Amino acid sequence: MTMSLLNAITASMITMAVPLLLAALGELLAERAGVLNIGLEGMMLAGAFAALTVALLSGSTALGVGAALLVGAGLGGLLAWFVVRGSANQVVAGTALNLLAAGLTGVGYRAVFGVTGAALTVAGAPTLPIPGLAALPVLGAFFKQNLLGYAAFGLAPAVGFLLWHTLPGLQLRMVGENPAAAETQGVSVQRVRVAALIGCGMLAASGGAYLSVAYSNTFVEGMSAGRGFIALAIVIVGRRTASGTVCAALFFGLATALQFHFQALGLDVPFQFFLVLPYVLTLLVLAGFVGRSVAPAALGQPYER
């Protein structure tokens, strides 16, 4: 393997990992608070559509990302209304959110851009290489990112510090492990879970925004393409820790990157094999990690005072 190919694969791995990492960090917050957010896929898709639409109409990528964050916060609040305030089944509510997002983005796409979506492109977020570090072989790809890429890898240690070294993080983990005990300590379970879901929605939507205004610079219906579900797997594989989530996101990013590079090699293998590679790896890795990763004791369980 030549150095140029290794550099190209590393750059692709990081590009593929960033949206997964953003969504997975959001899911990490939600799960540590005791909520299983199946609606990540819908949040990413809605964030991608909102970012592209606002960026295209305003000419500002920053406004597009801001719109995605607002949409993500709104969807997180909507999900919280049903699963936290209404004690609805978390899996059913998250699935319904995915269907809602798929329908609304499809209708919105046709209403705003027409059936074909002709000329549906934006300039995209600029790359901001760090002088000196960006020239390093292989590792230099980590220092040739746009702001969303740097934010993703910067948020990982921040989330880890929040969860394990701050009082709000301790309260959030208490709510996920034993909400009744948390209430006796004066912690509002509902408030913590609502805040965690809103934060989760914002992070997942920012991952979608990365897809539309930093990666592809366009929007296609269903462009999240299962990444929300892969982000769920990443949290499990990463053992619900921030550092593990980063490593798992890079692993799945590498699987997706190899999909493209293997196709480019012109191997005598059906291209469908490469398309399905990331999803097969997801199933295989999950089969090996489910049971080894200890979930919060109250994960998925509604709580009523």
DRENFIBA-532855 format. One record per residue (C-alpha): residue number from 0; residue in three letters; x, y, z. Coordinates in nm, 3 decimals, padded with zeros to 5 digits. Example, Ala and Ser with C-alpha at 12.3 -4.5 7.8 and 13.67 -1.06 7.14 Angstrom:
% residues 2
NODE    n  res       c1       c2       c3
NODE    0  ALA   01.230  -00.450   00.780
NODE    1  SER   01.367  -00.106   00.714
This chain:
% residues 305
NODE    n  res       c1       c2       c3
NODE    0  MET   00.000   00.000   00.000
NODE    1  THR   00.150   00.330  -00.110
NODE    2  MET   00.167   00.633   00.117
NODE    3  SER  -00.065   00.829  -00.111
NODE    4  LEU  -00.328   00.557  -00.090
NODE    5  LEU  -00.290   00.538   00.288
NODE    6  ASN  -00.333   00.915   00.313
NODE    7  ALA  -00.642   00.898   00.092
NODE    8  ILE  -00.798   00.618   00.297
NODE    9  THR  -00.729   00.804   00.623
NODE   10  ALA  -00.885   01.124   00.490
NODE   11  SER  -01.192   00.931   00.372
NODE   12  MET  -01.217   00.748   00.705
NODE   13  ILE  -01.225   01.076   00.897
NODE   14  THR  -01.480   01.228   00.659
NODE   15  MET  -01.708   00.926   00.697
NODE   16  ALA  -01.657   00.915   01.076
NODE   17  VAL  -01.746   01.277   01.157
NODE   18  PRO  -02.128   01.257   01.108
NODE   19  LEU  -02.135   00.920   01.284
NODE   20  LEU  -01.936   01.059   01.576
NODE   21  LEU  -02.161   01.364   01.618
NODE   22  ALA  -02.476   01.151   01.623
NODE   23  ALA  -02.317   00.890   01.851
NODE   24  LEU  -02.209   01.152   02.106
NODE   25  GLY  -02.568   01.272   02.118
NODE   26  GLU  -02.690   00.917   02.168
NODE   27  LEU  -02.432   00.869   02.443
NODE   28  LEU  -02.585   01.159   02.637
NODE   29  ALA  -02.937   01.024   02.586
NODE   30  GLU  -02.853   00.668   02.686
NODE   31  ARG  -02.659   00.776   02.992
NODE   32  ALA  -02.979   00.959   03.095
NODE   33  GLY  -03.180   00.640   03.045
NODE   34  VAL  -03.340   00.716   02.706
NODE   35  LEU  -03.289   00.499   02.398
NODE   36  ASN  -03.320   00.733   02.102
NODE   37  ILE  -03.409   00.527   01.795
NODE   38  GLY  -03.493   00.853   01.618
NODE   39  LEU  -03.130   00.943   01.541
NODE   40  GLU  -03.180   00.863   01.174
NODE   41  GLY  -03.470   01.107   01.143
NODE   42  MET  -03.282   01.377   01.333
NODE   43  MET  -02.983   01.346   01.100
NODE   44  LEU  -03.203   01.356   00.791
NODE   45  ALA  -03.396   01.660   00.914
NODE   46  GLY  -03.071   01.836   01.005
NODE   47  ALA  -02.928   01.769   00.659
NODE   48  PHE  -03.237   01.911   00.488
NODE   49  ALA  -03.260   02.218   00.712
NODE   50  ALA  -02.890   02.299   00.673
NODE   51  LEU  -02.891   02.269   00.295
NODE   52  THR  -03.215   02.462   00.249
NODE   53  VAL  -03.116   02.757   00.469
NODE   54  ALA  -02.761   02.764   00.333
NODE   55  LEU  -02.890   02.765  -00.024
NODE   56  LEU  -03.151   03.035   00.035
NODE   57  SER  -02.932   03.258   00.254
NODE   58  GLY  -02.593   03.191   00.100
NODE   59  SER  -02.449   03.124   00.446
NODE   60  THR  -02.327   02.783   00.555
NODE   61  ALA  -02.316   02.903   00.917
NODE   62  LEU  -02.686   02.991   00.906
NODE   63  GLY  -02.755   02.650   00.757
NODE   64  VAL  -02.579   02.475   01.043
NODE   65  GLY  -02.761   02.700   01.291
NODE   66  ALA  -03.094   02.601   01.134
NODE   67  ALA  -03.000   02.234   01.165
NODE   68  LEU  -02.923   02.280   01.535
NODE   69  LEU  -03.263   02.444   01.590
NODE   70  VAL  -03.443   02.167   01.405
NODE   71  GLY  -03.251   01.905   01.603
NODE   72  ALA  -03.340   02.075   01.930
NODE   73  GLY  -03.705   02.086   01.824
NODE   74  LEU  -03.712   01.716   01.735
NODE   75  GLY  -03.535   01.630   02.059
NODE   76  GLY  -03.795   01.829   02.249
NODE   77  LEU  -04.075   01.661   02.054
NODE   78  LEU  -03.941   01.316   02.135
NODE   79  ALA  -03.898   01.417   02.499
NODE   80  TRP  -04.262   01.526   02.513
NODE   81  PHE  -04.374   01.173   02.428
NODE   82  VAL  -04.117   00.954   02.602
NODE   83  VAL  -04.040   01.167   02.909
NODE   84  ARG  -04.361   01.357   02.974
NODE   85  GLY  -04.595   01.098   02.822
NODE   86  SER  -04.399   00.782   02.917
NODE   87  ALA  -04.447   00.647   02.564
NODE   88  ASN  -04.256   00.345   02.445
NODE   89  GLN  -03.915   00.478   02.343
NODE   90  VAL  -03.863   00.242   02.051
NODE   91  VAL  -04.206   00.313   01.903
NODE   92  ALA  -04.171   00.690   01.950
NODE   93  GLY  -03.825   00.695   01.794
NODE   94  THR  -03.943   00.490   01.497
NODE   95  ALA  -04.235   00.727   01.448
NODE   96  LEU  -03.993   01.022   01.451
NODE   97  ASN  -03.786   00.855   01.177
NODE   98  LEU  -04.096   00.811   00.962
NODE   99  LEU  -04.205   01.170   01.030
NODE  100  ALA  -03.866   01.310   00.930
NODE  101  ALA  -03.849   01.098   00.615
NODE  102  GLY  -04.195   01.215   00.510
NODE  103  LEU  -04.147   01.582   00.593
NODE  104  THR  -03.807   01.610   00.425
NODE  105  GLY  -03.940   01.436   00.114
NODE  106  VAL  -04.239   01.668   00.091
NODE  107  GLY  -04.027   01.973   00.176
NODE  108  TYR  -03.769   01.881  -00.087
NODE  109  ARG  -04.031   01.870  -00.359
NODE  110  ALA  -04.207   02.183  -00.236
NODE  111  VAL  -03.892   02.395  -00.224
NODE  112  PHE  -03.678   02.251  -00.504
NODE  113  GLY  -03.918   02.062  -00.727
NODE  114  VAL  -03.909   01.699  -00.827
NODE  115  THR  -03.560   01.702  -00.981
NODE  116  GLY  -03.388   01.943  -00.743
NODE  117  ALA  -03.188   02.090  -01.028
NODE  118  ALA  -02.879   02.294  -00.931
NODE  119  LEU  -02.927   02.196  -00.568
NODE  120  THR  -02.570   02.264  -00.456
NODE  121  VAL  -02.398   02.498  -00.212
NODE  122  ALA  -02.037   02.609  -00.179
NODE  123  GLY  -02.003   02.410   00.143
NODE  124  ALA  -01.801   02.462   00.459
NODE  125  PRO  -01.438   02.554   00.382
NODE  126  THR  -01.150   02.333   00.492
NODE  127  LEU  -00.926   02.495   00.753
NODE  128  PRO  -00.590   02.315   00.756
NODE  129  ILE  -00.365   02.374   01.056
NODE  130  PRO  -00.021   02.487   00.935
NODE  131  GLY   00.252   02.234   00.999
NODE  132  LEU   00.029   01.962   01.140
NODE  133  ALA  -00.170   01.930   00.817
NODE  134  ALA   00.149   01.832   00.634
NODE  135  LEU   00.211   01.524   00.851
NODE  136  PRO   00.181   01.191   00.670
NODE  137  VAL  -00.141   01.001   00.746
NODE  138  LEU  -00.218   01.185   01.071
NODE  139  GLY  -00.221   01.516   00.886
NODE  140  ALA  -00.571   01.431   00.764
NODE  141  PHE  -00.701   01.501   01.116
NODE  142  PHE  -00.581   01.860   01.079
NODE  143  LYS  -00.741   01.929   00.741
NODE  144  GLN  -01.100   01.958   00.857
NODE  145  ASN  -01.377   02.214   00.845
NODE  146  LEU  -01.523   02.359   01.162
NODE  147  LEU  -01.777   02.077   01.201
NODE  148  GLY  -01.501   01.819   01.172
NODE  149  TYR  -01.288   01.988   01.437
NODE  150  ALA  -01.598   02.031   01.655
NODE  151  ALA  -01.678   01.661   01.638
NODE  152  PHE  -01.338   01.551   01.768
NODE  153  GLY  -01.327   01.840   02.016
NODE  154  LEU  -01.667   01.753   02.159
NODE  155  ALA  -01.567   01.396   02.239
NODE  156  PRO  -01.335   01.481   02.531
NODE  157  ALA  -01.575   01.757   02.635
NODE  158  VAL  -01.862   01.507   02.661
NODE  159  GLY  -01.637   01.264   02.847
NODE  160  PHE  -01.535   01.534   03.094
NODE  161  LEU  -01.897   01.641   03.137
NODE  162  LEU  -02.018   01.290   03.212
NODE  163  TRP  -01.745   01.174   03.448
NODE  164  HIS  -01.594   01.486   03.602
NODE  165  THR  -01.880   01.729   03.664
NODE  166  LEU  -02.183   01.742   03.891
NODE  167  PRO  -02.434   01.772   03.600
NODE  168  GLY  -02.271   01.467   03.443
NODE  169  LEU  -02.302   01.273   03.767
NODE  170  GLN  -02.669   01.370   03.793
NODE  171  LEU  -02.729   01.261   03.434
NODE  172  ARG  -02.571   00.921   03.500
NODE  173  MET  -02.770   00.886   03.821
NODE  174  VAL  -03.090   00.940   03.626
NODE  175  GLY  -02.988   00.667   03.382
NODE  176  GLU  -02.898   00.419   03.655
NODE  177  ASN  -03.154   00.482   03.928
NODE  178  PRO  -03.400   00.764   03.862
NODE  179  ALA  -03.586   00.708   04.189
NODE  180  ALA  -03.265   00.754   04.386
NODE  181  ALA  -03.182   01.061   04.181
NODE  182  GLU  -03.519   01.214   04.272
NODE  183  THR  -03.449   01.159   04.641
NODE  184  GLN  -03.129   01.364   04.595
NODE  185  GLY  -03.328   01.653   04.450
NODE  186  VAL  -03.250   01.580   04.083
NODE  187  SER  -03.539   01.634   03.841
NODE  188  VAL  -03.544   01.322   03.624
NODE  189  GLN  -03.772   01.480   03.366
NODE  190  ARG  -03.560   01.791   03.335
NODE  191  VAL  -03.237   01.595   03.293
NODE  192  ARG  -03.385   01.360   03.034
NODE  193  VAL  -03.543   01.643   02.836
NODE  194  ALA  -03.211   01.831   02.832
NODE  195  ALA  -03.026   01.515   02.724
NODE  196  LEU  -03.268   01.455   02.436
NODE  197  ILE  -03.248   01.816   02.319
NODE  198  GLY  -02.868   01.794   02.324
NODE  199  CYS  -02.887   01.460   02.144
NODE  200  GLY  -03.110   01.610   01.877
NODE  201  MET  -02.875   01.902   01.820
NODE  202  LEU  -02.570   01.677   01.787
NODE  203  ALA  -02.747   01.433   01.554
NODE  204  ALA  -02.877   01.718   01.339
NODE  205  SER  -02.527   01.866   01.319
NODE  206  GLY  -02.412   01.529   01.187
NODE  207  GLY  -02.679   01.557   00.919
NODE  208  ALA  -02.569   01.913   00.845
NODE  209  TYR  -02.216   01.784   00.791
NODE  210  LEU  -02.349   01.545   00.527
NODE  211  SER  -02.528   01.815   00.329
NODE  212  VAL  -02.309   02.127   00.363
NODE  213  ALA  -01.963   01.988   00.436
NODE  214  TYR  -01.946   01.652   00.261
NODE  215  SER  -02.177   01.628  -00.042
NODE  216  ASN  -02.280   01.998  -00.063
NODE  217  THR  -02.627   01.889  -00.170
NODE  218  PHE  -02.934   01.710  -00.039
NODE  219  VAL  -03.083   01.381  -00.154
NODE  220  GLU  -03.390   01.218  -00.005
NODE  221  GLY  -03.287   00.959   00.252
NODE  222  MET  -02.925   01.072   00.240
NODE  223  SER  -02.865   00.972   00.603
NODE  224  ALA  -02.868   00.617   00.461
NODE  225  GLY  -02.882   00.431   00.792
NODE  226  ARG  -02.610   00.633   00.962
NODE  227  GLY  -02.839   00.698   01.259
NODE  228  PHE  -02.866   00.325   01.323
NODE  229  ILE  -02.491   00.281   01.281
NODE  230  ALA  -02.446   00.557   01.541
NODE  231  LEU  -02.657   00.348   01.780
NODE  232  ALA  -02.422   00.058   01.719
NODE  233  ILE  -02.120   00.282   01.774
NODE  234  VAL  -02.238   00.370   02.124
NODE  235  ILE  -02.274   00.003   02.211
NODE  236  VAL  -01.939  -00.093   02.060
NODE  237  GLY  -01.777   00.203   02.237
NODE  238  ARG  -01.911   00.072   02.570
NODE  239  ARG  -02.098   00.398   02.622
NODE  240  THR  -01.782   00.598   02.685
NODE  241  ALA  -01.661   00.903   02.495
NODE  242  SER  -01.320   00.756   02.407
NODE  243  GLY  -01.474   00.427   02.298
NODE  244  THR  -01.728   00.614   02.087
NODE  245  VAL  -01.449   00.796   01.900
NODE  246  CYS  -01.265   00.469   01.828
NODE  247  ALA  -01.581   00.294   01.713
NODE  248  ALA  -01.678   00.588   01.491
NODE  249  LEU  -01.335   00.577   01.325
NODE  250  PHE  -01.371   00.202   01.275
NODE  251  PHE  -01.705   00.236   01.099
NODE  252  GLY  -01.573   00.535   00.909
NODE  253  LEU  -01.288   00.315   00.786
NODE  254  ALA  -01.534   00.046   00.678
NODE  255  THR  -01.725   00.302   00.470
NODE  256  ALA  -01.406   00.449   00.327
NODE  257  LEU  -01.282   00.106   00.220
NODE  258  GLN  -01.612   00.056   00.042
NODE  259  PHE  -01.529   00.343  -00.196
NODE  260  HIS  -01.160   00.266  -00.236
NODE  261  PHE  -01.220  -00.103  -00.307
NODE  262  GLN  -01.464  -00.010  -00.581
NODE  263  ALA  -01.205   00.227  -00.729
NODE  264  LEU  -00.951  -00.056  -00.750
NODE  265  GLY  -01.165  -00.228  -01.013
NODE  266  LEU  -01.161  -00.567  -00.842
NODE  267  ASP  -01.355  -00.849  -01.002
NODE  268  VAL  -01.616  -00.842  -00.727
NODE  269  PRO  -01.981  -00.730  -00.757
NODE  270  PHE  -02.009  -00.369  -00.642
NODE  271  GLN  -02.307  -00.464  -00.423
NODE  272  PHE  -02.061  -00.643  -00.194
NODE  273  PHE  -01.881  -00.318  -00.122
NODE  274  LEU  -02.207  -00.127  -00.074
NODE  275  VAL  -02.324  -00.366   00.194
NODE  276  LEU  -01.982  -00.390   00.367
NODE  277  PRO  -02.040  -00.121   00.638
NODE  278  TYR  -02.378  -00.269   00.735
NODE  279  VAL  -02.247  -00.626   00.749
NODE  280  LEU  -01.963  -00.509   00.971
NODE  281  THR  -02.218  -00.333   01.192
NODE  282  LEU  -02.409  -00.657   01.243
NODE  283  LEU  -02.095  -00.862   01.301
NODE  284  VAL  -01.949  -00.621   01.552
NODE  285  LEU  -02.281  -00.585   01.733
NODE  286  ALA  -02.311  -00.964   01.755
NODE  287  GLY  -01.976  -00.968   01.931
NODE  288  PHE  -02.036  -00.674   02.163
NODE  289  VAL  -02.399  -00.709   02.271
NODE  290  GLY  -02.387  -00.859   02.618
NODE  291  ARG  -02.037  -00.729   02.685
NODE  292  SER  -02.141  -00.366   02.695
NODE  293  VAL  -02.327  -00.288   03.017
NODE  294  ALA  -02.618  -00.052   02.959
NODE  295  PRO  -02.747   00.191   03.222
NODE  296  ALA  -02.987   00.007   03.449
NODE  297  ALA  -03.285   00.230   03.366
NODE  298  LEU  -03.221   00.251   02.990
NODE  299  GLY  -03.546   00.240   02.796
NODE  300  GLN  -03.763   00.245   03.108
NODE  301  PRO  -04.019   00.525   03.156
NODE  302  TYR  -04.016   00.698   03.493
NODE  303  GLU  -04.312   00.841   03.679
NODE  304  ARG  -04.279   01.016   04.012
